[in-house]
Structures are given as C-alpha cells and as structure tokens.
Amino acid sequence: MSKLEKLTEEATTSRFIQQNIPTEENNEGRGAGKSKGKILPDSQQQVDSAGGKHTEKKLVTQSETGKYGKVRVVTETHAGHVILVDETEGNERIYIMHPNGTYINIDPDSRTDKTEGNQISLINGDMQMEISGDEVVFNHGEVKVTMDKDLTTDIIGNKTETIKKALTITVTKDVLIKGKNVTVEAAETATVKGRDCLVDASGSATVKAAGVVTISGASISLN
C-alpha cells in the first residue's frame, strides 16, 4: 500500500471516484498530454516535468462518512511526495509530506510539523515571535546558545529554575544582584571567598550560629 493509499484510508472511509483527470485538451501548463482526450486507467497519467516523469493521482469523494469527507485534491508523485487539500467544512486542512516522513499538517485548530532528520533555519534579518498561550519545550539532548551581543530577559511574573545537578556561572567582569530581600541558603556548607570581603549594612548586622563562631586574621579590629 502506497503512502497515498494509507493517507486516504486513514482520512476517510468514503469511496473515491475518478474525476477531473487532465487530458490533452485541458492540460495546458502541466506538460505534454498523453491521453488525447481520454481518461487514463486508474486515474493516473504520466506527464513530463523538469525533473523527468512523475505520476499524479487526483481523487474526490463520492460520499462523506468520515471526518475528511471532501478531499478535493490528493496528489502523490512517483517519488512519494504527498499533497492533500481537504475542504470538509469545519475540518479544512492542508497536508504536505516528503518521502522520508517529514510533513506539515495545517488544520483549523493547529499546525503540526514533523522533521525526520536535522532542521536548519537561516534568517538574514530580524525575527519576532509572539505566543498568546503557553510554551513548552522538551529537549532530549544538549542545548547550546551563543550570542555575539547582549541578552535581555524581561519577566513580568515569577521565575523558577530547578537544576538537579551542579550549576557553574563564570563571569569575567562584575556581578550585581539586587532584590528587596536576598537569601542564600545552603543545605551543607556556604563559602564566600575573595581577595577582599566586605559586609556593609546601613542598619543592623547579625551573625548567628548554632555552633562555634570563629574569627581569625592577621589582625582583628573591632570598632
């Protein structure tokens, strides 16, 4: 069973009839006609194209008992490319599939893209994307993002990150963290290390420990 037969079988339970098969008289712009006004067997005709010969099948439904009951154009080339245009009211859709299984499906409620292999997008200009609903991304491999310039993130709500392993942040210049209240909490050990360390409080400062507090230095000055 070809890809076209599988697609139409899944799309509808209706019977298909041969109709509107191009002939020599009405085949202008589609290549040299072969039928001389007669319908070719099995709704197939061989037409010349820039890449050689290919087979086209055009089918329309005789009855509507399935969801896709008014398939106006169904085309499968000799190489296995499939194009389907469905005009069933309320379920209109466009379906395009490559022989390797990559496809695009557009229906009234959604668009589905499936890529078998790699996908590359090259944009020689700006890109803007607006999503009115939620966005969910699942990546089963590694993610690497490289930027030549600045990155600005503006979040109106909250931000939560959960990292189940280690986190390393390396900054070659200054780091500034601002907040109404800042809390750093460690389940085990918290270490602050630097050539110079400064704790500056415009109000009160409290050092509290459940165990021993040790202060050591070449010299200790309490003022």
C-alpha positions as CSV (number, residue, x, y, z in Angstrom):
1,M,0.0,0.0,0.0
2,S,1.4,3.4,-1.0
3,K,1.7,6.5,1.2
4,L,-1.2,8.0,-0.6
5,E,-3.4,4.9,-0.1
6,K,-2.6,4.8,3.6
7,L,-3.3,8.5,4.0
8,T,-6.7,8.4,2.2
9,E,-7.7,5.3,4.1
10,E,-6.9,6.9,7.4
11,A,-8.5,10.2,6.4
12,T,-11.9,8.9,5.3
13,T,-14.0,5.8,4.9
14,S,-15.6,7.2,1.8
15,R,-15.3,5.7,-1.7
16,F,-13.3,7.6,-4.3
17,I,-14.2,8.1,-7.9
18,Q,-12.2,9.2,-10.8
19,Q,-12.9,12.8,-11.8
20,N,-11.4,15.8,-13.5
21,I,-8.4,13.9,-14.8
22,P,-6.4,16.3,-17.1
23,T,-6.4,15.5,-20.8
24,E,-4.6,16.9,-23.8
25,E,-7.3,19.5,-24.3
26,N,-7.3,20.9,-20.7
27,N,-3.7,20.1,-19.7
28,E,-2.0,23.4,-20.7
29,G,0.8,24.4,-18.4
30,R,1.1,20.9,-17.0
31,G,3.4,19.3,-19.6
32,A,2.7,17.4,-22.8
33,G,-0.6,15.5,-22.7
34,K,-0.6,11.8,-23.4
35,S,-4.3,10.9,-23.2
36,K,-5.7,12.6,-26.4
37,G,-8.9,13.5,-24.6
38,K,-9.3,10.1,-22.9
39,I,-9.1,9.4,-19.1
40,L,-6.2,7.2,-18.3
41,P,-6.7,3.9,-16.4
42,D,-6.6,4.1,-12.6
43,S,-6.8,7.9,-12.5
44,Q,-3.1,8.1,-13.4
45,Q,-1.3,9.9,-16.1
46,Q,2.4,10.3,-16.9
47,V,3.4,14.0,-17.6
48,D,6.8,15.4,-18.5
49,S,8.4,17.8,-15.9
50,A,11.7,19.5,-15.4
51,G,13.0,16.6,-13.3
52,G,11.6,13.8,-15.6
53,K,8.3,11.9,-15.4
54,H,6.2,11.7,-12.3
55,T,2.7,10.2,-11.5
56,E,-0.1,12.3,-10.2
57,K,-3.4,11.0,-8.7
58,K,-6.4,13.2,-8.2
59,L,-9.3,11.8,-6.2
60,V,-12.5,13.3,-4.9
61,T,-15.0,11.6,-2.5
62,Q,-18.3,10.2,-3.6
63,S,-19.8,10.2,-0.1
64,E,-18.9,11.7,3.2
65,T,-18.9,9.3,6.2
66,G,-15.6,10.2,7.7
67,K,-14.1,13.3,9.2
68,Y,-12.3,14.2,6.0
69,G,-15.2,13.6,3.6
70,K,-14.5,16.3,1.0
71,V,-10.9,15.7,-0.1
72,R,-10.6,17.9,-3.2
73,V,-7.0,17.2,-4.2
74,V,-4.9,14.2,-3.3
75,T,-1.6,14.0,-5.1
76,E,1.2,11.5,-4.8
77,T,4.2,11.9,-7.1
78,H,6.2,8.9,-8.4
79,A,8.9,9.7,-5.8
80,G,6.4,9.6,-2.9
81,H,5.7,13.2,-2.2
82,V,2.1,13.6,-1.0
83,I,-0.1,16.7,-1.0
84,L,-3.7,16.7,0.4
85,V,-6.2,19.6,0.4
86,D,-9.3,18.9,2.4
87,E,-12.4,21.2,2.2
88,T,-14.6,19.4,4.7
89,E,-16.5,22.2,6.4
90,G,-15.1,22.7,9.9
91,N,-12.2,20.3,9.3
92,E,-10.4,22.0,6.5
93,R,-6.7,21.1,6.3
94,I,-3.6,21.1,4.2
95,Y,-1.2,18.1,4.4
96,I,2.2,18.0,2.7
97,M,4.6,15.1,3.2
98,H,8.1,14.3,2.0
99,P,9.0,10.7,1.1
100,N,11.3,10.5,4.2
101,G,8.4,11.0,6.5
102,T,8.8,14.8,7.1
103,Y,5.4,16.5,7.0
104,I,3.4,19.7,7.6
105,N,-0.3,19.4,8.7
106,I,-2.4,22.6,9.0
107,D,-6.0,22.2,10.3
108,P,-8.5,24.7,11.8
109,D,-7.1,24.3,15.4
110,S,-3.4,23.7,14.9
111,R,-0.3,23.3,12.8
112,T,1.9,20.2,13.2
113,D,5.4,20.0,11.8
114,K,7.4,16.8,12.0
115,T,11.1,16.6,10.7
116,E,12.8,13.4,10.1
117,G,16.5,14.3,10.4
118,N,18.0,17.7,11.0
119,Q,16.3,21.1,10.7
120,I,18.2,24.3,10.0
121,S,16.8,27.8,9.9
122,L,18.8,30.7,8.4
123,I,17.4,34.3,8.9
124,N,19.2,37.2,7.3
125,G,17.3,39.8,9.3
126,D,15.3,40.2,12.5
127,M,13.0,37.6,14.0
128,Q,10.0,38.2,16.2
129,M,7.7,35.5,17.7
130,E,4.6,36.2,19.8
131,I,2.8,33.4,21.6
132,S,-0.6,34.2,23.2
133,G,-0.7,30.9,25.2
134,D,1.8,28.7,27.0
135,E,5.0,27.4,25.5
136,V,6.5,24.0,26.4
137,V,9.9,22.8,25.1
138,F,11.3,19.3,25.6
139,N,14.9,18.8,24.6
140,H,16.3,15.3,24.9
141,G,19.9,16.4,24.0
142,E,22.2,19.2,25.0
143,V,21.4,22.9,24.4
144,K,24.0,25.4,23.4
145,V,23.2,29.1,22.9
146,T,25.9,31.5,21.6
147,M,25.3,35.3,21.4
148,D,27.6,37.9,19.9
149,K,25.9,40.8,21.7
150,D,23.7,41.4,24.8
151,L,20.9,39.3,26.2
152,T,17.9,41.0,27.9
153,T,15.2,39.0,29.7
154,D,12.1,40.8,31.0
155,I,9.8,38.7,33.2
156,I,6.6,40.2,34.5
157,G,5.8,37.3,36.7
158,N,8.0,34.9,38.7
159,K,10.9,32.8,37.5
160,T,11.7,29.3,38.9
161,E,14.7,27.2,37.9
162,T,15.3,23.6,39.1
163,I,18.7,22.1,38.5
164,K,19.2,18.5,39.6
165,K,22.9,18.6,39.2
166,A,25.7,21.2,39.5
167,L,25.5,24.9,38.4
168,T,28.5,26.9,37.3
169,I,28.4,30.6,36.5
170,T,31.5,32.2,35.2
171,V,31.6,36.0,34.7
172,T,34.8,37.7,33.5
173,K,33.6,41.1,34.8
174,D,31.4,42.4,37.6
175,V,28.3,40.7,39.1
176,L,25.5,42.6,40.7
177,I,22.5,41.0,42.3
178,K,19.7,43.3,43.5
179,G,16.5,42.5,45.3
180,K,14.1,43.6,48.1
181,N,15.3,40.7,50.2
182,V,18.1,38.3,49.2
183,T,18.5,34.9,50.8
184,V,21.4,32.5,50.1
185,E,20.7,29.1,51.7
186,A,22.9,26.0,51.7
187,A,21.9,22.6,52.9
188,E,25.5,21.9,53.9
189,T,28.3,24.5,53.5
190,A,28.2,28.1,52.3
191,T,31.5,29.7,51.4
192,V,32.2,33.3,50.4
193,K,35.8,33.7,49.1
194,G,37.5,36.7,47.7
195,R,40.7,38.7,47.8
196,D,38.8,41.2,49.9
197,C,35.4,40.7,51.5
198,L,33.1,43.4,52.7
199,V,29.9,43.2,54.7
200,D,28.3,46.7,54.7
201,A,24.9,47.1,56.4
202,S,23.2,50.5,56.6
203,G,21.2,49.1,59.5
204,S,21.9,46.3,61.9
205,A,24.1,43.2,61.2
206,T,23.7,39.9,62.9
207,V,26.0,36.9,62.8
208,K,24.2,33.8,64.3
209,A,25.4,30.2,64.6
210,A,24.1,27.2,66.4
211,G,27.7,26.1,67.0
212,V,31.1,27.7,67.4
213,V,31.8,31.1,65.7
214,T,35.5,31.5,64.8
215,I,37.0,34.8,63.6
216,S,40.7,34.7,62.6
217,G,43.0,37.1,60.8
218,A,46.5,38.6,60.8
219,S,44.9,41.3,62.9
220,I,41.3,41.8,64.2
221,S,39.9,45.3,64.6
222,L,36.5,45.8,66.4
223,N,35.2,49.3,66.3
